[in-house]
Amino acid sequence: MRIDLFTSAFCAPCAGARRVVAEAVRLVPGLEAREIDVAARPDEVEALGIRSTPTIRISDDQGREVFRSPGVPQRDQLLVALAGALRH
């Protein structure tokens, strides 16, 4: 499972999203995370329909999206989403 965090250089809430994602990675064994700057990868961002930053996208081991959330979730909200994704 992987978390993609879509960010931009001028996104103040992105720092909070980074902290929440880092905490989830620390707590969930085997969870991978990557940060994607929307300006650096516009084709990927457009193909995925990302419209705002920060956006968190969780993918299963086959790369299928199982959860998406614009904005900064609380740590517990993200952990619940991850638990739900594990059941897919």
N, CA, C and O atoms as CSV, one atom per row, in Angstrom:
chain,resi,resn,atom,element,x,y,z
A,1,MET,N,N,0.845,-1.166,0.000
A,1,MET,CA,C,0.000,0.000,0.000
A,1,MET,C,C,0.891,1.230,0.000
A,1,MET,O,O,1.999,1.224,0.538
A,2,ARG,N,N,0.370,2.297,-0.626
A,2,ARG,CA,C,1.172,3.515,-0.735
A,2,ARG,C,C,0.287,4.745,-0.565
A,2,ARG,O,O,-0.874,4.766,-0.973
A,3,ILE,N,N,0.869,5.756,0.044
A,3,ILE,CA,C,0.240,7.067,0.129
A,3,ILE,C,C,0.987,8.001,-0.803
A,3,ILE,O,O,2.213,8.100,-0.755
A,4,ASP,N,N,0.229,8.688,-1.656
A,4,ASP,CA,C,0.782,9.766,-2.461
A,4,ASP,C,C,0.246,11.068,-1.885
A,4,ASP,O,O,-0.961,11.227,-1.701
A,5,LEU,N,N,1.141,11.986,-1.607
A,5,LEU,CA,C,0.775,13.304,-1.101
A,5,LEU,C,C,1.082,14.315,-2.195
A,5,LEU,O,O,2.244,14.537,-2.536
A,6,PHE,N,N,0.041,14.922,-2.740
A,6,PHE,CA,C,0.187,15.915,-3.801
A,6,PHE,C,C,0.278,17.289,-3.156
A,6,PHE,O,O,-0.602,17.694,-2.397
A,7,THR,N,N,1.364,18.007,-3.470
A,7,THR,CA,C,1.646,19.292,-2.843
A,7,THR,C,C,2.036,20.323,-3.898
A,7,THR,O,O,2.257,20.001,-5.066
A,8,SER,N,N,2.112,21.571,-3.444
A,8,SER,CA,C,2.631,22.643,-4.288
A,8,SER,C,C,3.476,23.575,-3.433
A,8,SER,O,O,3.356,23.592,-2.208
A,9,ALA,N,N,4.317,24.336,-4.081
A,9,ALA,CA,C,5.279,25.190,-3.371
A,9,ALA,C,C,4.601,26.248,-2.507
A,9,ALA,O,O,5.143,26.631,-1.470
A,10,PHE,N,N,3.439,26.723,-2.911
A,10,PHE,CA,C,2.792,27.817,-2.196
A,10,PHE,C,C,1.631,27.345,-1.328
A,10,PHE,O,O,0.715,28.114,-1.038
A,11,CYS,N,N,1.670,26.111,-0.924
A,11,CYS,CA,C,0.577,25.488,-0.171
A,11,CYS,C,C,0.926,25.461,1.321
A,11,CYS,O,O,1.708,24.619,1.761
A,12,ALA,N,N,0.355,26.367,2.085
A,12,ALA,CA,C,0.611,26.392,3.523
A,12,ALA,C,C,0.093,25.139,4.235
A,12,ALA,O,O,0.797,24.622,5.103
A,13,PRO,N,N,-1.105,24.620,3.914
A,13,PRO,CA,C,-1.587,23.420,4.583
A,13,PRO,C,C,-0.775,22.150,4.267
A,13,PRO,O,O,-0.895,21.147,4.971
A,14,CYS,N,N,0.038,22.196,3.225
A,14,CYS,CA,C,0.826,21.013,2.852
A,14,CYS,C,C,1.766,20.577,3.966
A,14,CYS,O,O,2.023,19.382,4.117
A,15,ALA,N,N,2.279,21.510,4.743
A,15,ALA,CA,C,3.171,21.147,5.861
A,15,ALA,C,C,2.429,20.278,6.868
A,15,ALA,O,O,2.989,19.310,7.381
A,16,GLY,N,N,1.195,20.608,7.151
A,16,GLY,CA,C,0.397,19.794,8.065
A,16,GLY,C,C,0.132,18.414,7.495
A,16,GLY,O,O,0.190,17.419,8.217
A,17,ALA,N,N,-0.160,18.348,6.206
A,17,ALA,CA,C,-0.387,17.050,5.562
A,17,ALA,C,C,0.876,16.202,5.592
A,17,ALA,O,O,0.803,14.988,5.783
A,18,ARG,N,N,2.033,16.827,5.404
A,18,ARG,CA,C,3.314,16.086,5.484
A,18,ARG,C,C,3.476,15.446,6.865
A,18,ARG,O,O,3.882,14.289,6.977
A,19,ARG,N,N,3.154,16.207,7.912
A,19,ARG,CA,C,3.290,15.679,9.274
A,19,ARG,C,C,2.359,14.488,9.510
A,19,ARG,O,O,2.761,13.492,10.112
A,20,VAL,N,N,1.118,14.593,9.037
A,20,VAL,CA,C,0.158,13.505,9.220
A,20,VAL,C,C,0.608,12.260,8.459
A,20,VAL,O,O,0.537,11.150,8.988
A,21,VAL,N,N,1.066,12.437,7.231
A,21,VAL,CA,C,1.541,11.301,6.432
A,21,VAL,C,C,2.771,10.672,7.090
A,21,VAL,O,O,2.869,9.447,7.166
A,22,ALA,N,N,3.698,11.484,7.558
A,22,ALA,CA,C,4.903,10.951,8.217
A,22,ALA,C,C,4.531,10.140,9.459
A,22,ALA,O,O,5.135,9.102,9.730
A,23,GLU,N,N,3.551,10.606,10.200
A,23,GLU,CA,C,3.104,9.872,11.388
A,23,GLU,C,C,2.485,8.533,10.990
A,23,GLU,O,O,2.726,7.520,11.647
A,24,ALA,N,N,1.696,8.522,9.930
A,24,ALA,CA,C,1.095,7.271,9.457
A,24,ALA,C,C,2.169,6.284,9.015
A,24,ALA,O,O,2.082,5.092,9.311
A,25,VAL,N,N,3.176,6.776,8.311
A,25,VAL,CA,C,4.272,5.902,7.864
A,25,VAL,C,C,5.005,5.323,9.069
A,25,VAL,O,O,5.418,4.164,9.051
A,26,ARG,N,N,5.163,6.122,10.105
A,26,ARG,CA,C,5.832,5.647,11.320
A,26,ARG,C,C,5.014,4.560,12.022
A,26,ARG,O,O,5.581,3.638,12.609
A,27,LEU,N,N,3.696,4.666,11.963
A,27,LEU,CA,C,2.824,3.758,12.705
A,27,LEU,C,C,2.402,2.505,11.936
A,27,LEU,O,O,2.044,1.500,12.549
A,28,VAL,N,N,2.438,2.551,10.613
A,28,VAL,CA,C,1.932,1.434,9.802
A,28,VAL,C,C,3.103,0.733,9.120
A,28,VAL,O,O,3.701,1.282,8.196
A,29,PRO,N,N,3.430,-0.472,9.569
A,29,PRO,CA,C,4.554,-1.202,8.966
A,29,PRO,C,C,4.336,-1.445,7.473
A,29,PRO,O,O,3.250,-1.834,7.042
A,30,GLY,N,N,5.386,-1.207,6.703
A,30,GLY,CA,C,5.353,-1.475,5.271
A,30,GLY,C,C,4.678,-0.410,4.432
A,30,GLY,O,O,4.627,-0.537,3.208
A,31,LEU,N,N,4.158,0.638,5.055
A,31,LEU,CA,C,3.503,1.697,4.302
A,31,LEU,C,C,4.545,2.567,3.620
A,31,LEU,O,O,5.488,3.038,4.257
A,32,GLU,N,N,4.369,2.776,2.324
A,32,GLU,CA,C,5.254,3.644,1.561
A,32,GLU,C,C,4.560,4.982,1.347
A,32,GLU,O,O,3.334,5.046,1.260
A,33,ALA,N,N,5.341,6.036,1.263
A,33,ALA,CA,C,4.782,7.353,0.970
A,33,ALA,C,C,5.695,8.062,-0.020
A,33,ALA,O,O,6.915,7.897,-0.005
A,34,ARG,N,N,5.068,8.853,-0.875
A,34,ARG,CA,C,5.842,9.706,-1.764
A,34,ARG,C,C,5.115,11.037,-1.881
A,34,ARG,O,O,3.886,11.102,-1.855
A,35,GLU,N,N,5.893,12.080,-2.009
A,35,GLU,CA,C,5.344,13.411,-2.192
A,35,GLU,C,C,5.505,13.798,-3.650
A,35,GLU,O,O,6.573,13.627,-4.238
A,36,ILE,N,N,4.440,14.317,-4.220
A,36,ILE,CA,C,4.442,14.681,-5.627
A,36,ILE,C,C,4.126,16.168,-5.737
A,36,ILE,O,O,3.051,16.619,-5.340
A,37,ASP,N,N,5.076,16.920,-6.279
A,37,ASP,CA,C,4.869,18.343,-6.524
A,37,ASP,C,C,4.039,18.473,-7.799
A,37,ASP,O,O,4.460,18.033,-8.869
A,38,VAL,N,N,2.858,19.079,-7.677
A,38,VAL,CA,C,1.953,19.141,-8.829
A,38,VAL,C,C,2.547,19.910,-10.001
A,38,VAL,O,O,2.230,19.618,-11.154
A,39,ALA,N,N,3.401,20.884,-9.725
A,39,ALA,CA,C,4.024,21.652,-10.808
A,39,ALA,C,C,5.064,20.833,-11.561
A,39,ALA,O,O,5.288,21.058,-12.750
A,40,ALA,N,N,5.695,19.891,-10.884
A,40,ALA,CA,C,6.743,19.077,-11.503
A,40,ALA,C,C,6.181,17.905,-12.301
A,40,ALA,O,O,6.863,17.374,-13.178
A,41,ARG,N,N,4.945,17.493,-12.010
A,41,ARG,CA,C,4.373,16.313,-12.678
A,41,ARG,C,C,2.945,16.592,-13.140
A,41,ARG,O,O,2.020,15.878,-12.753
A,42,PRO,N,N,2.758,17.621,-13.962
A,42,PRO,CA,C,1.395,18.021,-14.344
A,42,PRO,C,C,0.616,16.945,-15.097
A,42,PRO,O,O,-0.601,16.851,-14.938
A,43,ASP,N,N,1.282,16.137,-15.906
A,43,ASP,CA,C,0.566,15.102,-16.661
A,43,ASP,C,C,-0.027,14.048,-15.724
A,43,ASP,O,O,-1.180,13.649,-15.882
A,44,GLU,N,N,0.764,13.603,-14.752
A,44,GLU,CA,C,0.275,12.610,-13.789
A,44,GLU,C,C,-0.867,13.185,-12.959
A,44,GLU,O,O,-1.877,12.521,-12.727
A,45,VAL,N,N,-0.695,14.420,-12.518
A,45,VAL,CA,C,-1.702,15.087,-11.693
A,45,VAL,C,C,-3.016,15.211,-12.464
A,45,VAL,O,O,-4.087,14.927,-11.927
A,46,GLU,N,N,-2.929,15.631,-13.710
A,46,GLU,CA,C,-4.131,15.772,-14.535
A,46,GLU,C,C,-4.793,14.423,-14.780
A,46,GLU,O,O,-6.015,14.306,-14.686
A,47,ALA,N,N,-4.002,13.409,-15.091
A,47,ALA,CA,C,-4.550,12.076,-15.358
A,47,ALA,C,C,-5.287,11.514,-14.142
A,47,ALA,O,O,-6.262,10.775,-14.286
A,48,LEU,N,N,-4.820,11.864,-12.958
A,48,LEU,CA,C,-5.452,11.373,-11.728
A,48,LEU,C,C,-6.591,12.264,-11.252
A,48,LEU,O,O,-7.298,11.914,-10.307
A,49,GLY,N,N,-6.773,13.402,-11.891
A,49,GLY,CA,C,-7.858,14.293,-11.505
A,49,GLY,C,C,-7.627,15.023,-10.195
A,49,GLY,O,O,-8.579,15.345,-9.486
A,50,ILE,N,N,-6.367,15.287,-9.869
A,50,ILE,CA,C,-6.045,16.036,-8.652
A,50,ILE,C,C,-6.361,17.506,-8.920
A,50,ILE,O,O,-5.863,18.081,-9.888
A,51,ARG,N,N,-7.184,18.115,-8.069
A,51,ARG,CA,C,-7.637,19.485,-8.293
A,51,ARG,C,C,-7.173,20.477,-7.236
A,51,ARG,O,O,-7.302,21.687,-7.424
A,52,SER,N,N,-6.633,19.977,-6.122
A,52,SER,CA,C,-6.210,20.896,-5.059
A,52,SER,C,C,-5.060,20.280,-4.278
A,52,SER,O,O,-4.837,19.069,-4.300
A,53,THR,N,N,-4.339,21.155,-3.587
A,53,THR,CA,C,-3.260,20.688,-2.713
A,53,THR,C,C,-3.534,21.191,-1.306
A,53,THR,O,O,-4.036,22.300,-1.124
A,54,PRO,N,N,-3.210,20.389,-0.326
A,54,PRO,CA,C,-2.733,19.016,-0.450
A,54,PRO,C,C,-3.879,18.058,-0.771
A,54,PRO,O,O,-5.027,18.296,-0.397
A,55,THR,N,N,-3.552,16.990,-1.458
A,55,THR,CA,C,-4.467,15.866,-1.643
A,55,THR,C,C,-3.697,14.602,-1.294
A,55,THR,O,O,-2.557,14.411,-1.715
A,56,ILE,N,N,-4.339,13.750,-0.522
A,56,ILE,CA,C,-3.758,12.460,-0.149
A,56,ILE,C,C,-4.502,11.378,-0.913
A,56,ILE,O,O,-5.732,11.347,-0.934
A,57,ARG,N,N,-3.747,10.500,-1.533
A,57,ARG,CA,C,-4.312,9.400,-2.309
A,57,ARG,C,C,-3.676,8.103,-1.814
A,57,ARG,O,O,-2.451,7.987,-1.772
A,58,ILE,N,N,-4.507,7.129,-1.439
A,58,ILE,CA,C,-4.012,5.828,-0.995
A,58,ILE,C,C,-4.281,4.821,-2.104
A,58,ILE,O,O,-5.390,4.732,-2.631
A,59,SER,N,N,-3.236,4.062,-2.449
A,59,SER,CA,C,-3.340,3.029,-3.482
A,59,SER,C,C,-3.035,1.672,-2.872
A,59,SER,O,O,-2.205,1.557,-1.970
A,60,ASP,N,N,-3.720,0.635,-3.374
A,60,ASP,CA,C,-3.430,-0.716,-2.911
A,60,ASP,C,C,-2.161,-1.231,-3.597
A,60,ASP,O,O,-1.516,-0.503,-4.351
A,61,ASP,N,N,-1.819,-2.470,-3.332
A,61,ASP,CA,C,-0.573,-3.036,-3.872
A,61,ASP,C,C,-0.590,-3.179,-5.397
A,61,ASP,O,O,0.466,-3.317,-6.014
A,62,GLN,N,N,-1.774,-3.146,-6.009
A,62,GLN,CA,C,-1.877,-3.206,-7.469
A,62,GLN,C,C,-1.941,-1.809,-8.087
A,62,GLN,O,O,-2.084,-1.676,-9.302
A,63,GLY,N,N,-1.837,-0.770,-7.260
A,63,GLY,CA,C,-1.854,0.598,-7.761
A,63,GLY,C,C,-3.238,1.202,-7.908
A,63,GLY,O,O,-3.369,2.324,-8.397
A,64,ARG,N,N,-4.281,0.479,-7.494
A,64,ARG,CA,C,-5.645,1.005,-7.589
A,64,ARG,C,C,-5.913,1.967,-6.439
A,64,ARG,O,O,-5.559,1.701,-5.291
A,65,GLU,N,N,-6.538,3.078,-6.767
A,65,GLU,CA,C,-6.909,4.041,-5.736
A,65,GLU,C,C,-8.003,3.454,-4.850
A,65,GLU,O,O,-9.013,2.957,-5.347
A,66,VAL,N,N,-7.793,3.514,-3.531
A,66,VAL,CA,C,-8.797,3.024,-2.595
A,66,VAL,C,C,-9.292,4.131,-1.659
A,66,VAL,O,O,-10.253,3.932,-0.915
A,67,PHE,N,N,-8.636,5.295,-1.695
A,67,PHE,CA,C,-9.044,6.418,-0.854
A,67,PHE,C,C,-8.409,7.682,-1.392
A,67,PHE,O,O,-7.279,7.678,-1.880
A,68,ARG,N,N,-9.176,8.785,-1.288
A,68,ARG,CA,C,-8.651,10.096,-1.676
A,68,ARG,C,C,-9.250,11.134,-0.741
A,68,ARG,O,O,-10.432,11.078,-0.400
A,69,SER,N,N,-8.407,12.089,-0.331
A,69,SER,CA,C,-8.888,13.153,0.539
A,69,SER,C,C,-8.159,14.449,0.231
A,69,SER,O,O,-6.941,14.531,0.394
A,70,PRO,N,N,-8.889,15.460,-0.212
A,70,PRO,CA,C,-8.265,16.787,-0.321
A,70,PRO,C,C,-8.156,17.388,1.078
A,70,PRO,O,O,-8.960,17.076,1.956
A,71,GLY,N,N,-7.174,18.237,1.278
A,71,GLY,CA,C,-7.013,18.893,2.569
A,71,GLY,C,C,-6.121,18.112,3.521
A,71,GLY,O,O,-5.437,17.167,3.129
A,72,VAL,N,N,-6.146,18.526,4.770
A,72,VAL,CA,C,-5.293,17.925,5.800
A,72,VAL,C,C,-6.162,17.095,6.737
A,72,VAL,O,O,-6.920,17.653,7.529
A,73,PRO,N,N,-6.062,15.768,6.656
A,73,PRO,CA,C,-6.853,14.947,7.572
A,73,PRO,C,C,-6.205,14.909,8.952
A,73,PRO,O,O,-5.014,15.184,9.103
A,74,GLN,N,N,-6.995,14.571,9.935
A,74,GLN,CA,C,-6.437,14.267,11.249
A,74,GLN,C,C,-5.725,12.920,11.147
A,74,GLN,O,O,-6.058,12.096,10.295
A,75,ARG,N,N,-4.756,12.705,12.010
A,75,ARG,CA,C,-4.007,11.441,11.984
A,75,ARG,C,C,-4.952,10.244,12.086
A,75,ARG,O,O,-4.819,9.284,11.327
A,76,ASP,N,N,-5.902,10.294,13.016
A,76,ASP,CA,C,-6.806,9.158,13.206
A,76,ASP,C,C,-7.688,8.930,11.983
A,76,ASP,O,O,-8.003,7.783,11.666
A,77,GLN,N,N,-8.094,9.990,11.290
A,77,GLN,CA,C,-8.877,9.833,10.064
A,77,GLN,C,C,-8.067,9.092,9.001
A,77,GLN,O,O,-8.586,8.218,8.307
A,78,LEU,N,N,-6.801,9.450,8.885
A,78,LEU,CA,C,-5.942,8.786,7.902
A,78,LEU,C,C,-5.711,7.330,8.279
A,78,LEU,O,O,-5.701,6.462,7.407
A,79,LEU,N,N,-5.527,7.054,9.548
A,79,LEU,CA,C,-5.319,5.666,9.985
A,79,LEU,C,C,-6.567,4.820,9.736
A,79,LEU,O,O,-6.450,3.656,9.352
A,80,VAL,N,N,-7.754,5.380,9.947
A,80,VAL,CA,C,-8.993,4.661,9.653
A,80,VAL,C,C,-9.085,4.380,8.156
A,80,VAL,O,O,-9.474,3.281,7.761
A,81,ALA,N,N,-8.735,5.348,7.322
A,81,ALA,CA,C,-8.749,5.150,5.874
A,81,ALA,C,C,-7.766,4.057,5.472
A,81,ALA,O,O,-8.072,3.232,4.612
A,82,LEU,N,N,-6.603,4.047,6.083
A,82,LEU,CA,C,-5.608,3.012,5.787
A,82,LEU,C,C,-6.125,1.634,6.191
A,82,LEU,O,O,-5.935,0.663,5.457
A,83,ALA,N,N,-6.773,1.541,7.344
A,83,ALA,CA,C,-7.329,0.262,7.809
A,83,ALA,C,C,-8.390,-0.217,6.821
A,83,ALA,O,O,-8.443,-1.402,6.495
A,84,GLY,N,N,-9.226,0.691,6.347
A,84,GLY,CA,C,-10.230,0.325,5.350
A,84,GLY,C,C,-9.602,-0.127,4.045
A,84,GLY,O,O,-10.093,-1.056,3.403
A,85,ALA,N,N,-8.529,0.519,3.655
A,85,ALA,CA,C,-7.830,0.150,2.417
A,85,ALA,C,C,-7.221,-1.239,2.524
A,85,ALA,O,O,-7.151,-1.960,1.529
A,86,LEU,N,N,-6.788,-1.618,3.694
A,86,LEU,CA,C,-6.200,-2.943,3.887
A,86,LEU,C,C,-7.226,-4.048,3.660
A,86,LEU,O,O,-6.864,-5.168,3.301
A,87,ARG,N,N,-8.497,-3.739,3.869
A,87,ARG,CA,C,-9.560,-4.743,3.679
A,87,ARG,C,C,-9.903,-4.955,2.213
A,87,ARG,O,O,-10.570,-5.934,1.879
A,88,HIS,N,N,-9.468,-4.064,1.328
A,88,HIS,CA,C,-9.800,-4.198,-0.094
A,88,HIS,C,C,-9.007,-5.299,-0.726
A,88,HIS,O,O,-9.154,-5.558,-1.921
